[in-house]
């Protein structure tokens, strides 16, 4: 056997040792399929020795079409779907780059929550706390990387679904600009927001996956020092004590390293945060409303309630909401004109326990989605990166963001800042 097949087999063995956790992380895990893919990747790499993802194991969120497999969005509603006829664009690209598909991962049903609860498969804990939420909606994907099962996870981000599990599990998670990665063949939640992207254990791997997804190279072109916007409200309101102290320490370290911190007023995003709830619910309702009779019995009741919220909205409400979002995006772009990037804590609080979220879903789900969702509202690109904290097992999570289309600026800023934080 070749090295790639050996690597895949070792990872399969590791998955099979997970016990009950395996079924909470994967919706589908077929060792024969994985080993066949590893054999193909080995042949491909032999003929093309410079493939950027050669031999990397990539878990795939169960929203991405893979030929011959039904895409279920981790919902009982879609279990009987016909298998996909072809790979979606992103899966095709990562396979052409040498990666080995490594199972399909669980998510919040339909990708419609930021905490990662799923009553159909069970909710796994995070890598640091078996009783803590994994983060959603790319819950299973984040855990495949955090537990060292896969090198990469393919996720999607509608309100934070790549960055939240990355923040909770000590990973790098990049939400690209919404229009720069093909969504063809990826099951939607809200197409005005949905964005495919990678989760990885190191920054360079995340960047390489982005390059494969987009066909672009990210040259290293960051200035010697950055002008970094620091929000004065919204993103920094109501932080828990640990997050507040760590963000202050991060800002101090950036200034000490010679970067210029500039206050930016972004409170208008928080003032319009209800737009996310309205627009995502409206677009998701359009997908699933014909199945509401079934969802009342087979769906996650928390997700079903969020879908039903759209029925409280009038046509005039939605016309106004779409128009207002355009205004808010313009206001954000104007506010960012004088800085290179902005920073904020990825999450306003440390990850709560699964039991706490089950008891208070609406409040805690909204809180976990808050900072990441602000950036989806303004159609930004953003990365969450871990920041080592002395004496703490769980790292802090820093978010770096910029307006739509400035992905290279964000990634180069991350390259520049990452070494400061270990």
N, C-alpha and C positions, 0 to 999 in steps of 0.2 A: 504493500500500500504506500501511496505517496504521503508527503507531509500534510497536505490539506485534508486528505481523508482521515489521517491519524488525528488531526486537530478536531475535525468534526466529530469523530467517534468519542474522543475524550470529553467533548462538551455534551454529547448525548448521554454519556455515562453520568456526568455531573447532574444533568436534568433528571435522570431517572432516580437519583438519590434524594430528590427534593421532597418526596412523599406527597402529602396533600397540597403543598405549595405549587406543585407542577400544574394542577388543574385550575389554580387561581391565576396563573401567569399565562398559560397557553390555551387558546380555543382549539388549536390543532397542532399536533406535534407528531410527525411521521419520520422516524429514523431512516427508513428505507429511502424516502424522498430526499432527505437531507444528504445522505451518503451518495446518492446518484448525482445530486447537484454538486457535491464536492468533487466527484470524479470529473464532471464536465468542467468545473473551474480549474482543476489541475491541468486538463488538456488545453484549456484556453490560455492559461498562464505559461505553459510550455511554448506555445506558438507566439505569445505576446508577453515577453518578460517584464515589460514596464507598466503593466496594468495598475492603476492607482489603488484599487481595493483588493488586490490579489489575495485570496485565501481568507479574507475577513468574513466572519459570521455575522449575518444581518437578520435580526428578528423583524417581523413585518406585522404592523398593526392590522387587525382584522377589519380594515376599511379599504385596503389596497387590493386590487384584483391580481390574483395569480392564476395563470392558466390551469384549468382542471380542478380548481378549488372554489367552493361557494364562499362569497364574502358575506359575513353575517352581522357585522357591527356589534358583535357580542350580545345579540338579541335573539330570543326565542322566535320572534316574529319572522326572522329571515333565515331560519335554519334550513328551510326547504327550497331555498333559491337554487336555480340552476348554476352549475359551476361556471366560472368565468371562462370565456373562450381564449382570451389572450392575457398576457401580463400587462398591467398598466404601465404607463411611460416610465415612472420612477423605478419600478421593479426591473423593467427591461434594462434601464441604464445602469443600475448598480450591478446587475448580473453581467452585463457587457464589460464592466470595469473590474470583474474578477471576484465579486462578492458571492457568498454562498447563502442562499435563503435558509433561515434557521427557525422554522416554526412561526405560527401566527399567534399574535398576542392579544390578551384581553384588554378591555377598555370599559369605561363607563358606557352603559347602553347608548348606542347611536353617537357616542363621543359627547354626550350632553351633561357633563358635570366636571368640576375641577378637583374633586376629592378622590375619585377612583372607586367609589362603591359600585359593586355589581352583585345583585341578589341571585343571578343565574349561575355564576361561576364561583361565587364567594369572593370576598375582598382580601387580598394579601396585605400584610404589613409592609412597611418600608424596610430598607436594608439596615437601618440603624435601630429600628424599634418594631418588633413583630406585632405590637398592638397599635401602632401609629398608621395613619392613612398613607397609601403609596403615592398619592397625587394623581390627578386625572387630567385629561381622560386617557392619556397614553400610559396607563398604570403598569400593565404587563410588560410593555416595551422597556420602560425605565428600569424595571427590576431585572430584565435579562442582562442589561449592561451592568447594573450595579452589582449583581451577584457574579459577574464574570462569566456568564453563559454565552454571551454574544459580544462582539466588538462594537456593534452599531445597532441602534433601533431606529426603524422608520416610524415616525409619528406624524400627527397632524395637530394643528394649533388653530382653534377657532376663538378661544378666549384665554388661552394660556396652557393648552393641553400638552405642549412639548416642554415648556419652561417650568411648569409647576412640579411634575415628577422629577425633572432634572434638579430643581432646587432642593427638593426633599431628600433625594438620594445621592447628592454630591456629584452630579454629572454636569456636563456641558450640553445645553440644549439650545438650538438655534431655530428661531422662527424667521425664515426669509421674508422678503417682500412678497406679498400675496400673489402678484402677477408674474413672478420670475421663475416659478417652478410649475411644471405641468400638473394639473389636477385630473387629467383625463384618466378614467378608470379607477378613481378613488371615490368611494361612496360618500356623498355629501351630507353635511348637516346644515350649513348656511354658506352658500357659495360666495357671498359678499365678504366673508371672513375667513373661510377655511384655507389653511396653508400647510402643505407638506414640509417636513424638515427632519433633521437628524438629532439623535441623542447619542452621546459618546463619552468615554471616560477621559479623553484628552482633547484639547482644543484643535490640534492639527488634524485629527481624524474627522472631527465635525466639519472643519473647513474643507477637507478633501471630499467628503460626501456632498457638501453643498456644490462644489465645483463639478462633480459628476452629475448631480441633479440638473444643473443649469447649463453645462457646457462652457462655463466661464472659468478663467483663472483669476485668483485673487492675489495680485501682486502686492508685495510689501512696500507700502508707500506712505506710512503714517508720518506726520511731522514729529520733530524731536520732542515737543511737548504739546499736549492737547488742551483745547478749551472745552471744558466739560460742564454741561448744564446740570445744576442740582435743583430739583423742584423745591419750591417753598411751601407748597401745599398739595393736597390730593394724595400723591404717592407716599408722602411722609407723615400723613395724619394718622394718629391712633396706633402707631407701631408698638408692638410689645417691647418690654424693657430690653430684652437681649438683642432684638433686631435693631432697635434704636441705637443702642451702645455700639453695636458692630458697624452700623452704617456711618456713625460719627467717626469711628476709628479708621474706616476705609477712606473717608474723605480726608482725614488728617494725613494718612499715608500718601494719598495722591498728591496733595499739596507739597509734602516733604520731598516727593520725587520730581517736583518741578512742573507739575501740571497746574493749569489755571482753572479754578472752580468759579463758575458764574451762576448766580441765582437766576432761575427761570420760573416765571409764573405760569403754571399749568393747571390752576384750579378749575378752569373752564371745562377740562376733561371730566373731572369728578362731577361737576354740576350737570353734565349731560350723560352720565353713565347709564341711565335708564334706557338710552337708545340701544345699547347692546342687548339688553333683555328683550326689548320690543322687536328688533330686527332679526335676531337669531331665532326667536320663537316664531315669528311670522314665516321665515324661510323654511324652518324645520317643519312647521305645521303643514305647509304646502306639500311636503314629501310624504308625510305619514297620516294625514287626516282621513284618507280612505281606509285606514286600518285601525281606526280608533276602537271599534267594537272588539277586535281581537286584543288590542293593547290593554284594554281594561282588565283582561284576565291574564294575559301572558307577559305584560310589560312591567318594567320597574315603575312602581307608582310615583316615585319622585320625579322620574323623567316624564312620565305621562302628564303630571301636573304642570310641568314647565311647557310642554307642548300645548296644553289646553289654555295656557295664559293668552295665547294669540287670539283666542275667541273673544277676549275682552277689548280688542283693538278694532277701531273702525278703519275704513278705507282712507278717510281724511287723516287719521292718526298716522298711518303708515306713509302717506305722501309727505307729511310734515317731518316724520322721523328720517326718511331718506334724505330729504333736503337739508335737515339740520346736521346730519352726519357730514355732508359735503362741507358745510361751514366749519365744523369742528376740525376736520382734517386740514383745511386751509389755515385755521388759526394755529394749529400745532406746527405746521410747516413754517409759518411766519415767526413763531416763538423760537424755533430752532435755527433761524437763519444766521445767528451770530455765534453759534457754538458748533463744535465738531460732532459731539454726541451728547446724550444725557445719561445719567445714571440714577438708579433707584434700587431699593431692596426688591428682590423678585417677589417676596411674600411679606405681608405686614406682620406675620406671626409665625412662630415655629409650628411644625406639623402637629395638629391635634390627634387625639386617639380616635380609632374607628368608632368606638362606642359613643364618644362625644358627638361625632358628626351624625351618627344614626339618630341621636336624640335631638339634634338641633341642626338639621340639614340645611334649611334655607339660609340661615344666618352664616354658618361656617362655610358653606359652599360659596356664597357671595364674597365672603372675606378672602378666601383662598384665591378666587379669581380676580380680585380687585385690581391689583397693580398690573398684572399681565393684561387683563381685559381693557384697561385704559389704553394700552398701546394697540390692541386690535381695533378699538374704536377709531383711532386716528390713522389706521392702515400703515403702521410703522413696521420696521424690521427690528428684531431685538434678540439678544443672546442672554441666557442665564449662565453664569459661571460660578463654580465653588470657590470659596475663600477660606483658607485654613485659619482656624482660631485656636490660639494657645490654650491648652487645657481642656478643649472640647472635642469630643468624638465627631459630632455633627458639624460640618462646615457651615459658614454663612453662605448666602447666595446673592450675588450682585448681578443686576440687570443693566446692560448697555444697549442703548437704542438710538435710532435716527429715523428720519422720514423715509417713506417708501422709495425704494430705488437706491438707497445708500448702504446696501449690504456690505460692500467692500470697506466702507468707512468703519462700520460697526466691527467687522471681523478683524480689521487691522488695529483698531483700538483695543480689542480683546487681546490680540497678539502682544501689544505693547504693555498692557496692564497686568496680564496673567502672571508674568514672572515676579511681580511685586508681592503676590499673595500666596505663593507656594502651592 
